[in-house]
Amino acid sequence: MTESMKAWRRETYGPASGITLDRAPVPQPRSGEVLLRMRATSLNAGDVRLLRGDPLLVRAAFGLTRPRQPIRGMDAVGTVVATGPQVIGVEIGDEVVGELVGGGGLAPYAVVPASRLVPLPPGVDVAAAATLPIAAGTAWQALDAAGVGIGGHGLRVLVVGASGGVGTFAVQLAALRGAEVWASCAERNRALVSRLGAVRTFDHRREPLAVIPAGRFDAVVDIARGIDLRDLRRLVSDDGTIVLVAGGGGPVLGPVPRMLRAVALSLGRGPRIRPLAASPRPEVLTALLSLLAEGRIAPVIAGVYPFERGAEALARMEAGHVAGKLVVRVG
Ligand SMILES: NC(=O)c1ccc[n+]([C@@H]2O[C@H](COP(=O)([O-])OP(=O)(O)OC[C@H]3O[C@@H](n4cnc5c(N)ncnc54)[C@H](OP(=O)(O)O)[C@@H]3O)[C@@H](O)[C@H]2O)c1
């Protein structure tokens, strides 16, 4: 096998304009890891945070002065081409889907722990599968944390920030679980969000959440940035739950102060506020791939880019306002 590859890299933290297609060594799988020949990745808000090292707190975990992994792209669909020692349950030639925590997907080859991979079901579109691991996985975990489980019939849920990657899946999954879904997004995305299953939509610029009568919801999933916690709290019933998915916040600690305030607010009586830290959950990804294969969820794909235009895709993600997901086909 070739020992080097051309990958989209940025050695220092900064904007997408600084990523370049450079030679890099093909990574070697260590114990428990496999090497994937990448077929597709999709982009997430987290890729932009890691690219820019913003907030600074991100750098404590991913590299103080420069990113330890200079290649972005955390969702992976690929073919297993090599296995490290002590890999169980995954074989060379398997077509798989999974999450590359920390990145590495905007490259022809990437390594990933075998335990994070699940089989790509036959006949499932590669680009559609690439949208699932982080965005749909986060939406699933947010709904679980909100108490909107399978059979959420009769629950009324508000999804704030419904048009992005996580939001478009949150609306579909909440509706699929039987909830009555209300959603806030930009005016231009209201029709899209209604098609995904929202029974009522709001233009977040012209109709602030303050226009909604108090106590209307059993759960709120907040995927937008910077909404005041008191405004969210007013919307849910006393035994309801608010799940905070969104990042945002200041340049140093990001969402951490808001999360701490949420915990403090939850100590007294009234709605619970739960900050979400989604993690790779292979069993959830398997369930999502089944729903995709059965046509019960349909990713909203705003653009599919060939590998050569990976920098353009990342710059579009960085600019924001993408309705749904951006996919980069690597193979
Ligand atoms: N907690 C976790 O474990 C976890 C996991 C994954 C992602 N996240 C966070 O979740 C957020 C979404 O991620 P993503 O990948 O889905 O990003 P994304 O695709 O960029 O989606 C963000 C969406 O939020 C909308 N929005 C922004 N402000 C809004 C407001 N005030 N009201 C309504 N909508 C608003 C944007 O729509 P416009 O077009 O109107 O701008 C955009 O569609 C990010 O903050 C990310 O960091 C957290």
The ligand as a Gaussian input file, in Angstrom:
#p B3LYP/6-31G(d) Opt

LIG

0 1
 N      -23.510000      19.092000      22.781000
 C      -23.032000      18.263000      21.871000
 O      -22.623000      17.142000      22.170000
 C      -23.020000      18.708000      20.427000
 C      -22.834000      17.783000      19.390000
 C      -22.905000      18.230000      18.061000
 C      -23.139000      19.585000      17.802000
 N      -23.250000      20.465000      18.853000
 C      -23.540000      21.900000      18.622000
 O      -24.829000      21.968000      18.003000
 C      -24.892000      23.117000      17.183000
 C      -25.390000      22.705000      15.807000
 O      -24.413000      21.912000      15.156000
 P      -24.586000      21.624000      13.599000
 O      -23.428000      20.805000      13.180000
 O      -25.957000      21.161000      13.320000
 O      -24.409000      23.118000      13.027000
 P      -25.125000      23.813000      11.797000
 O      -25.422000      22.805000      10.747000
 O      -24.289000      25.000000      11.457000
 O      -26.523000      24.306000      12.383000
 C      -26.684000      25.442000      13.196000
 C      -28.083000      25.978000      12.898000
 O      -28.541000      26.850000      13.925000
 C      -29.383000      27.835000      13.322000
 N      -29.500000      28.988000      14.211000
 C      -28.507000      29.782000      14.678000
 N      -29.025000      30.707000      15.537000
 C      -30.358000      30.471000      15.606000
 C      -31.458000      31.060000      16.331000
 N      -31.256000      32.091000      17.165000
 N      -32.694000      30.518000      16.185000
 C      -32.925000      29.483000      15.348000
 N      -31.923000      28.903000      14.619000
 C      -30.670000      29.382000      14.764000
 C      -28.674000      28.136000      12.026000
 O      -29.600000      28.586000      11.087000
 P      -29.409000      29.966000      10.267000
 O      -29.383000      29.587000       8.853000
 O      -30.596000      30.748000      10.639000
 O      -28.131000      30.606000      10.749000
 C      -28.124000      26.764000      11.609000
 O      -29.010000      26.131000      10.728000
 C      -23.492000      23.736000      17.197000
 O      -23.470000      24.787000      18.134000
 C      -22.610000      22.599000      17.664000
 O      -21.430000      23.066000      18.291000
 C      -23.209000      20.058000      20.132000

